[in-house]
């Protein structure tokens, strides 16, 4: 199966690990890579876009990711962007930019990098 999918998440260097005991940047990076490998193995064609925490910088990165590969049919937004209250403005910006880049896009959401495949299967 081939899909036009944009997978957006916080870059591991942008995460405040003091809020997540037992997780560090190397562990999160490995989990993201494993999740992406599972997507490829399942036949999903996707663009991974890891963004910084600053909304302006994230918007620029998101537009760079979408420049040559958009518009997208599905946008998966990671839990790190959505679930931390300090990232509310970032989440809003990402939603608005994606709606501009890909009108009519379907959104899905994971709870961890390990559940990205499940999230995409729900909407693909």
SULZIKA-V31930 format. One record per residue. RES is the residue in three letters. SS is DSSP state (2 for helix, 1 for strand, 0 for the rest). OMEGA is omega in whole degrees, 0 to 359 (* if undefined). D_CENTER is the distance of its C-alpha to the mean C-alpha in Angstrom with 1 decimal. Layout:
res = {RES & RES}
ss = {SS & SS}
omega = {OMEGA & OMEGA}
d_center = {D_CENTER & D_CENTER}
This chain:
res = {UNK & UNK & UNK & UNK & UNK & UNK & UNK & UNK & UNK & UNK & UNK & UNK & UNK & UNK & UNK & UNK & UNK & UNK & UNK & UNK & UNK & UNK & UNK & UNK & UNK & UNK & UNK & UNK & UNK & UNK & UNK & UNK & UNK & UNK & UNK & UNK & UNK & UNK & UNK & UNK & UNK & UNK & UNK & UNK & UNK & UNK & UNK & UNK & UNK & UNK & UNK & UNK & UNK & UNK & UNK & UNK & UNK & UNK & UNK & UNK & UNK & UNK & UNK & UNK & UNK & UNK & UNK & UNK & UNK & UNK & UNK & UNK & UNK & UNK & UNK & UNK & UNK & UNK & UNK & UNK & UNK & UNK & UNK & UNK & UNK & UNK & UNK & UNK & UNK & UNK & UNK & UNK & UNK & UNK & UNK & UNK & UNK & UNK & UNK & UNK & UNK & UNK & UNK & UNK & UNK & UNK & UNK & UNK & UNK & UNK & UNK & UNK & UNK & UNK & UNK & UNK & UNK & UNK & UNK & UNK & UNK & UNK & UNK & UNK}
ss = {0 & 0 & 0 & 0 & 1 & 1 & 1 & 1 & 1 & 1 & 0 & 2 & 2 & 2 & 0 & 0 & 2 & 2 & 2 & 0 & 0 & 0 & 0 & 0 & 2 & 2 & 2 & 2 & 2 & 2 & 2 & 2 & 2 & 2 & 2 & 2 & 2 & 2 & 2 & 2 & 2 & 0 & 0 & 0 & 0 & 1 & 1 & 1 & 1 & 1 & 1 & 0 & 0 & 0 & 2 & 2 & 2 & 2 & 2 & 2 & 2 & 2 & 2 & 2 & 2 & 2 & 2 & 0 & 0 & 0 & 0 & 0 & 0 & 1 & 1 & 1 & 1 & 0 & 2 & 2 & 2 & 2 & 0 & 0 & 2 & 2 & 2 & 2 & 2 & 2 & 2 & 2 & 2 & 2 & 2 & 2 & 2 & 2 & 2 & 2 & 2 & 0 & 0 & 0 & 0 & 1 & 1 & 1 & 1 & 0 & 0 & 0 & 2 & 2 & 2 & 2 & 2 & 2 & 2 & 2 & 2 & 2 & 2 & 0}
omega = {178 & 180 & 173 & 189 & 172 & 179 & 185 & 175 & 175 & 172 & 181 & 179 & 182 & 184 & 174 & 186 & 177 & 179 & 185 & 181 & 178 & 178 & 174 & 184 & 180 & 180 & 179 & 178 & 179 & 180 & 177 & 179 & 179 & 178 & 179 & 176 & 178 & 177 & 179 & 180 & 179 & 176 & 179 & 174 & 187 & 173 & 176 & 181 & 178 & 188 & 172 & 183 & 180 & 183 & 179 & 179 & 178 & 178 & 179 & 180 & 180 & 178 & 176 & 180 & 185 & 188 & 185 & 187 & 181 & 356 & 183 & 178 & 182 & 172 & 177 & 181 & 185 & 182 & 180 & 178 & 190 & 195 & 180 & 183 & 180 & 179 & 181 & 179 & 176 & 180 & 178 & 181 & 180 & 179 & 182 & 178 & 180 & 177 & 177 & 183 & 186 & 179 & 179 & 180 & 173 & 179 & 169 & 188 & 173 & 174 & 175 & 176 & 182 & 182 & 180 & 180 & 178 & 180 & 181 & 179 & 179 & 186 & 184 & *}
d_center = {19.8 & 18.0 & 15.2 & 13.7 & 10.0 & 7.1 & 3.9 & 1.8 & 3.2 & 7.0 & 9.2 & 11.5 & 14.3 & 13.1 & 13.4 & 16.8 & 18.0 & 21.2 & 19.5 & 18.5 & 21.8 & 21.8 & 18.4 & 18.3 & 16.2 & 17.7 & 17.0 & 13.3 & 13.1 & 15.2 & 13.2 & 10.0 & 12.5 & 14.2 & 11.4 & 10.8 & 14.6 & 14.9 & 12.9 & 15.3 & 18.2 & 17.6 & 17.8 & 14.4 & 14.0 & 10.5 & 9.2 & 6.8 & 6.1 & 6.5 & 8.2 & 11.3 & 12.4 & 14.9 & 14.1 & 16.3 & 15.0 & 11.3 & 12.7 & 14.6 & 11.9 & 9.9 & 13.3 & 14.1 & 11.2 & 12.5 & 16.1 & 17.3 & 15.1 & 14.7 & 15.4 & 13.0 & 14.1 & 10.9 & 7.6 & 5.4 & 4.0 & 4.5 & 8.2 & 8.7 & 7.9 & 9.8 & 12.6 & 14.2 & 16.8 & 16.8 & 13.4 & 14.7 & 15.5 & 12.1 & 10.6 & 13.5 & 13.2 & 9.7 & 11.2 & 14.3 & 13.2 & 11.4 & 14.6 & 16.7 & 15.2 & 15.0 & 17.6 & 17.7 & 14.1 & 13.4 & 10.6 & 9.7 & 8.4 & 8.7 & 11.0 & 10.5 & 9.2 & 12.5 & 11.9 & 9.0 & 12.0 & 13.9 & 11.3 & 11.5 & 15.2 & 15.8 & 15.1 & 15.7}
